[in-house]
Amino acid sequence: MGRCCIDCFNDSILINYIEEYGSLGRCNYCGSDNIMSIEISELSDLFQQFSDIYEVTAYGEHYGPGQSALDRGELLTELVQNDWYIFSDELTLDEKSSLFFEIINFNRSPEYCLDDCDLYSRKEDSFLYVGGETIWDEFCEKIKHKNRFFIEDSWLKEFLNNTIHQYSHSIEENTILYRARIMKNDQSEIYSAEKMGMPPRKKQKMGEQIL
């Protein structure tokens, strides 16, 4: 597992994050030594937002007859750098690409890994682009009023699968989990174990377990 450092980035949020949660060490990407650095695994979650912004350039979505992916697509690292100016100019393109893809693919299973050889486009540039707010409204409409338990639209299934995968988090076996309940500011009594069960029957909402 590699380490990257504050000299690898131009983005102030990433630099501040490394300074707060990292430690002194050697950077495996730019070669700086005895510098504030961090394991790339610690930055993986911060990079997953790019999956919501970019997608592989495809025929019928980003380009049409008489064109090719080369006419509309770009290498993802270059696209991200041009849009967000994340990486330091001191890194070569290969170093930026290696760092970017190792971070963003760290927690992904092989079938979901992004390929640094593909060309990418902004999702909003697709001929078929539908904004996330529109998709969410459509999902809410279907799940509330049309088909509560089964989703039939393939595009909606894909959206949900990608969203679930993006925000899923693995927990190690035998990890102890605790259930908690928010207390009101003026509440002095601590809930007893008997009161930490399911909500009272009259306060339960549709879909919750009722014994």
Secondary structure, DSSP 8 states (H G I E B T S, - for coil): --EEEGGGB--HHHHHHHHHH-EEE--TTT---SEEEEEGGGGHHHHGGGGGTEEE--BTTTB-TT--HHHH-EEHHHHHHHHH--B-TTS-HHHHHHHHHHHHTTT--GGG---TTSEEEEGGGSTT---HHHHHHHHHHHHHHT-SS----HHHHHHHHHHHHHH-----TT----------TT--S---GGGGSS--GGG--TTS---
